[in-house]
Amino acid sequence: VQLQASGGGLVQTGGSARLSCAATGGTFSARWMGWFRQAPGKEREFVAAIEWRSRSTRYADSVKGRFTISRDNMKNTVYLQMRNLRHEDTAVYYCAASYGGIWSSVGLTTAYDYWGQGTLVTVSS
């Protein structure tokens, strides 16, 4: 399975952007997919995740009410709609897929089996 993230770029403070992550190659049977981000000099942190069958979602406190994760079963694609972007949202965003993890560990990088290459989002005034 390969994950291809796209949609990053330069966004103004308060603006919006939508990231996409398409899964290709082989049979897609992830239990859930998630987004993480890593700012310069910081550790990779959890942003959001969506359970593939139930569409249950989970968000980091820092993005609740501003970011929305969704998925398209037919396209094997997960999206991250980001609104009211702040400077501190600047980071490389990674999508990831979990095949055998436990939902309670959705915020841990170790719960994921496949990772995309990352897409840079820069929020600037």
C-alpha positions in Angstrom: 0.0 0.0 0.0 1.2 3.4 -0.9 -0.1 6.7 0.5 0.1 9.8 -1.6 -0.6 13.1 0.2 -1.3 16.3 -1.6 -2.8 19.7 -1.1 -0.2 21.6 0.9 1.1 25.0 0.1 1.2 28.6 1.4 -2.0 29.8 3.1 -2.7 33.1 4.8 -3.6 33.2 8.4 -7.3 32.6 8.8 -7.5 30.9 5.5 -8.4 27.3 4.5 -6.8 24.4 2.8 -7.7 20.8 2.1 -5.3 17.9 2.2 -5.9 14.7 0.4 -4.3 11.3 0.9 -5.0 8.5 -1.7 -4.2 4.9 -1.0 -3.0 2.9 -3.9 -1.5 -0.5 -4.6 -3.0 -3.7 -3.3 -6.2 -4.3 -1.5 -7.1 -1.4 0.8 -8.4 -2.7 4.1 -7.2 -0.2 6.7 -9.1 0.0 9.9 -8.6 3.7 10.1 -6.5 6.5 8.7 -5.0 9.5 10.4 -3.2 12.7 9.9 -0.1 13.8 11.8 2.0 16.8 11.5 5.6 17.8 12.3 6.8 21.4 12.7 10.5 22.3 12.5 12.3 21.2 15.5 9.3 19.4 17.0 8.1 15.9 17.3 5.4 14.5 15.0 2.0 15.0 16.6 -1.4 13.6 16.0 -4.0 15.7 14.3 -7.0 13.7 13.4 -8.2 10.2 12.5 -11.2 8.5 11.0 -12.3 4.9 11.4 -13.0 3.6 8.0 -16.2 1.6 8.5 -18.0 3.7 11.2 -16.6 7.1 10.2 -15.9 7.7 13.9 -13.4 10.5 14.2 -11.0 11.8 16.7 -9.2 15.2 16.8 -6.3 16.8 18.7 -7.6 19.5 21.0 -5.5 22.1 19.1 -7.6 21.5 15.9 -11.0 20.7 17.2 -13.6 22.9 15.6 -11.3 24.0 12.8 -10.2 20.8 11.1 -12.5 18.1 9.6 -11.4 14.7 8.6 -13.4 12.7 6.1 -13.0 9.8 3.7 -14.2 8.5 0.4 -14.5 4.8 0.3 -14.8 4.6 -3.5 -11.6 6.5 -4.0 -9.7 5.1 -0.9 -8.9 8.6 -0.1 -9.0 10.5 3.2 -9.2 14.3 3.4 -8.3 16.9 6.0 -10.3 20.2 5.6 -8.5 22.9 7.6 -10.1 26.2 8.4 -9.1 29.3 10.3 -5.5 28.3 9.9 -3.0 29.7 12.4 0.7 30.3 12.2 1.2 27.4 14.6 -0.4 25.0 12.1 2.6 25.4 9.9 4.1 21.9 9.5 4.6 18.9 7.2 1.4 16.9 7.3 1.6 13.2 7.0 -1.2 10.7 6.4 -1.0 7.2 7.7 -3.0 4.0 7.7 -3.6 1.6 10.5 -4.4 -2.0 9.7 -4.1 -3.8 13.0 -4.1 -1.1 15.6 -6.5 -0.5 18.5 -8.7 2.6 18.2 -7.7 3.7 21.7 -4.1 4.2 20.4 -5.2 6.3 17.4 -3.0 9.2 18.5 0.2 7.2 18.6 2.5 6.9 15.6 3.2 3.3 16.5 -0.4 2.4 15.8 0.1 3.0 12.0 1.5 0.7 9.5 1.9 2.8 6.4 2.8 6.5 6.0 2.6 9.0 3.2 5.5 11.2 2.2 4.2 14.4 3.8 3.0 17.6 2.4 4.1 21.0 3.7 1.5 23.6 4.9 2.9 27.0 5.6 0.6 29.5 7.3 1.7 33.1 6.9 0.3 36.5 7.3 
